[in-house]
Amino acid sequence: MRIPSITTARLFLRPFAPTDADSLFLILQEKEILRYFPPSPNPLTRERAERLISSQLNHWQEHKLGWWAVEPRATNRLIGWCGLQFLQETEETEVGFLISRAFWGKGLTTEAARASLSYGFDNLGLQRIVGITHPENIASQRVLEKIGMKFTTTAHYFGMDCYHYSIDRTSYSIRE
C-alpha cells in the first residue's frame, strides 16, 4: 500500500521514513512529553523510535491507516505524529497525536487531528472514530473536543483508566 500524504493550511502529514528515527528520538526525550502515555518498561532509546516507525509502517499495510509524521510546511521538520490507529482489543479506530512541546498551544495538533478525522471519514468510510486520553490530560481532551468529539465514558485502555471520546460519521458531516 502506498501511504498517502495530507497537506493542511500549516502542516504536511506524510509517511514516516526510517530516517525520522533521530528526530523522533529527540522528541520522545522532551520533558513531560510522555507524561500521560501508558508506562513502558522499555527505556526511551533510538531503537525504540525505530521500532515505533516500523510498527506504524506495518500498521498502514495491515489496516490501511496509521500515524503520519507531522511537519510544519514552513520548516519541513518533524515535530511529532498524528493519525488513526486500529485498536485490535476493541475493534475501534482511534485518533492519536503527539507533538513536540515547542509547538504546543498553536493549534497545530487540532489541525492535524482534524485532517486525520477527515481522512478516516471521507477516504476510508469509517462510521465512528474514538479518542482515548488520560483523565488528567486536559490539553488532549480540548483537542478532541475542538474536532467535534464528545466524552462518552471512563474506560480501561492501554493498562490504565482513560476518558473515551467519540464522533460518528453523521455528527462529523454536520460539522463540515
N, C-alpha and C positions, 0 to 999 in steps of 0.2 A: 504494500500500500504506500502510495505517495502521501506523506503528511502535508496537509495544506498549511498555508500561512495566512495570517489576517493582518490587515493594516487598519488602524483606527486613526482618529484625529492626531493623537500624540504618540502612539505605540506601534511597534511591529511585533506580532506574535508569530514565532517561527519554530520549526522543529529544532529540538536540541541536537547538538553535534558533540562528538567526543571531545572536541577542542574547548567546549564550555566548562570542562571539569575544574580547571583552576579558578575561573571566575565564580562558579557555583560554590566551590570550597570556601572561598573568601567570604561570600555572603553568609554561608552557614556558620561561619566563625563569629559573626557580629553578635555583640552582647544582646541578650534577650530575644534574638530572632526566633529561637525555637521554644520560647518560654511556654507556649500553650500547645505545643505539639506533644504527641504521646512520648513518654520517656523511652529511650532506646539504650540497650546495654552496649551498643557499638559506639566507639569513640568517633568523633567527627574528624574523618580523615579524607584525604583527597580520593582514596579508593572508594570511600562511601559515596562521594559525589559522582564518581564514575559509575558506580552501581545504580545510583538513582537515575542517571541519564539513560543507561542501558535498559533499566526497568521500564522507563517511560517509553522508549522507542519500541520495546516489546509490547507494552500495553496498547500502543497505537495499532500495531499489527494484529493483535488479538481482538480488540474491541472497537476498532475504527474511531477511537477517541483517546485523549490523553492530555498531558500538560504540554504547553508551549513554553519555550524560552521567551522571556519578555524583555524587549529593548525599547528605550525611548527613540523615536525616529530621529531626533536631533543629535543623538550621540552614538547610536548603534553599539551600545554597551550593555551586556547582560545585567539586568537588575533583579531577576527572580524568575518565578514561574507562575502560570495561571492556566487553567483549563478544566477539563472534565475527567473524572475518574470513575470507572465502574467499580462498585463495591460488591464483590463476589458474595459476601456473607448475607447481604440484604437485597441483592439484585437491584440496587438503586444506582443512579448516576449522580455524583456529587460535583459541584463546582468547588474548586480549591485554588488557593493562591498563597504565595509567599514572595514578598517584595522587600528589597534592601531598605534598611532603616532610613537611609539618606533620601528615600523617595516617598516616605510616609507622609500623609496629610496633604497630598497634592491631587487627589482624585484619580491617580493612575491605576490603583488596584480596582476601584469601581469600574473604570473604563475597560480594563482587561476582563474583569468578571462579566460585565455586560456583553462584551464581544463573545465570550465563551457560551453564555446563555443563548445568544442569537445563533451561534453555530449549532448548538445542540437541538434547538427547536426548528430552525429553518433548514439546516443541511442534513441533520440526522433524523428529523421527525420524532424526537423524543416527546413523550407525553408529560413527563414530570422530571424536574431536577431538584436535588436537595442541597442544602448547605449544612455542614456539621462544624460546630465551634465549641471551644471550651467556654463554660459559663462565665468566666472572668474576662474573656477576650471581647471587650466592648467594641473595639475598633473593627474586628471582623464581623461582629453582629451588625454594626452600622453599614458595612459594605453590603452584606446580604440584604438588609432592609432597603438600601438605596437601589438595588437591582430588582426590587419587587418581591422578594421572598418574605414569607410570613413565618413567625415562630409557630411550631406545631406541638412540640413536646420535649421533655428531657428524656434522653435515651443513652444507652451504653454503646459506645463505638470506640474502636482502637484501644480497648482496655481501660477506658475512663468514661465518666459521666460527661455528656455533652448536651448542648442545645441543638435541636433539629429544626431546620427551616426548610420550606419547600415553596415551589411555584409550579403551577401546571401550565400546559400549553395555552389554554384559553385565557388565563389571567395574564400571561406574558403577551399574548396577541392584543389584548385590550390596552396594555401599556404602550404598545408601539404606536 
